[in-house]
Amino acid sequence: MLGYLLRSLIERLVLLVVVSVLAHAMVHLAPGEPSEVDPMNPRMKPEDVARLRAAFHLDEPLHLQYAYWVRDLATGELRSFKDNQPVLPRIGERFMNSLPLFVLATLVIWTLSFPLGVQAALRRGSRFDRTTTVLAYALIAIPGFFLAYLVIIAAVQVLGLPVIGMRTFGAETAPLSVRVMDRIWHLALPTLMLAFGGIAMLSRYARAQMIEVLAADYVRTAHAKGLPAETVTYRHALRNALLPFVTMFGLMLPGLVGGSVIIEQIFAWPGIGRLGYEAILGRDYPVVLTLNLFAAVLTVAGTFLSDVLYALADPRIRLR
């Protein structure tokens, strides 16, 4: 297994290099550049544009620009084109802002999806199954931004709850209990908006997997041997139905970067997804490229973790 892990690690490192090269080429070959963000500025003269391009190495060949980016990223000297601030500390700060949203949304999704899916499979065709199916398809069909705006209106006008940003203005000087409740209120709605779509899709997938496993021969054999229904369902069938979700868990890690862009923008949450959106609008190449690499690292790490967990969960799989 150690040999497999080493080979897999080397392959993924090579893949990261290829992804970084392709991402760098696509970003720089796209129309426009940072010196053209504000072409209507009357103070921007041609010599100012030339000086700006030289300062950002935009007048260099593409392979040299890639080398400059890798060098500055490795040494921690990479700075934003927009405000000349270090890129890595900013991404780290935004990542820590997004982390609570992602962790809480993931907990809500995985806590609610499986009970709903399993019960719908066990009670196939019942009113509960039909109701959860309709609700799941409704949550999948309704645009997330539209539902988020409806929830914001209801929370503000009906309940009077704070929903925008990470904290209420002026709450920094309040007692600790007030600050904690304020943070909880601000976390609640973005977390639920992030979780709704995942609950809908994952519960449908869990239902389909459970129905397939319940029809397997070994489940019928377990029932024929007289085992209790709960033992057959939750010890034998559910364990095998959950195996595909190990892979899905690893693929959820890249959602830290791109999965919360709309929700963070609507709720004015200063997270990493919103940072990427603002960097794209401002053609801030260092931030965009670093976020692309960060997403690639999360994707590779997630798939690697899924492979290892899958082998540990299923004794039929051996990593060689």
Protein Blocks (a to p, Z undefined) as FASTA:
>chain_A
ZZmmmmmmmmmmmmmmmmmmmmmmmmmmpgcifklmmmmlmklcfklmmmmmmmnopmpc
fklmmmmmmmmmmnopaccfklopafklmmmmmmmmmmmmmmmmmmmmmmmmmmmmmmmm
mmgoiaklmmmmmmmmmmmmpcfklmmmmmmmmmmmmnopafehjbdehilmmcfklmmm
mmmmmmmmmmmmmmmmmmmmmmmmmmmmmmmmmmpmklmmmmmnopafklmmmmmmmmmm
mmmmmmmmmmmmmmmmmmmmmmmmmnopacfklmmmmmmmnopaklmmmmmmmmmmmmmm
mmmmmmmmmmmmmmkbccZZ
